[in-house]
C-alpha cells in the first residue's frame, strides 16, 4: 500500500477547521479566538520542530541525546501541569518533575526492552513515540488528580485540621481525599479501555493503518499502548500525589495549603 504524502498546501487547508471553531467562538462570544490562533501557531511550530529534531536523532541514535530529549519532554509536561493548577501556596513543580521522570522512564524502558523487545531498548523510533504517549495521557491524569486533591483539601480544611488535632497523621486525615484524587485521575484511562475499538480508533493505531501497516499488527501495538497508559497513569498519579500531599503539611503535620 502506497502512503499518501501530505503537501504544505494540504496542511494549510486544515486551517479551515480552526476557522470554523473561531467563527463559533465569535458568534457565541466564547472569547477563545486568541487561544485558538496561538494554539494553532504553536501546533505547527512545535510539531515541525519536533519532526526535524527526531530526524536528526534517528540518524545519530545516541542514547544520551535520546534521554535528554525524553527528559525535556517530561519537563514541559510537568510545566504544563503546574500552569493548570491554581494552587500557589505549595511548591510542587520540582517533585512532580522528578517523580514523572522516574516513573515514565521505568515504564518506557519496560515497554521497549521487555514487551516489544527492541534492541537496543533506546531505539528512538520506539522509545520517543511510546514515551510521548505515556507523558501525554499521564500528564492529564496527574493534573486532574492534583487539582482534585487541592480542591478537596481547601473545602475540607476544618475537617482535616480537627482530625489532626485529635492525633491523626496527615495520611490518616487525608486518606479518602488521596484515594478520591487518584481515582479521578485514572477514570479517563479506564473509560478508554472500555470504549476503544467500539467508540474510537486510537491515534497510534489509526496512524499505523494509514501508513500501510497490517491492521492486526496495529491492533497488537495499540493493546500494548492502552495497557501501558493505564500503568503509567496509575504509577505517575500515585507517586506525584503522594509526594505533593506530603508537601502540603509541615513536619508537625500542620496544613500549609
Protein Blocks (a to p, Z undefined) as FASTA:
>chain_A
ZZddddfklmmmmmmmmmmmmmmmmmnonopmmmmmmmmmmmmmmmmmmmmmmmmmmmno
paklmmmmmmmmmmmmmmmmmmmpmbfkbccklmmmmmmmmmmmmmmmmmmmmmnopacf
klmklmmmmmmmmmmmmmmmmmmmmmmmmmmmmmmmmmmmmmmmnopafklmmmmmmmmm
mmmmmmmmmmmmmmgojlpccfklmmmmmnopafklmmmmmmmmmmmmmmmmmmmmmmmm
mmmmmmmpcfkopafZZ
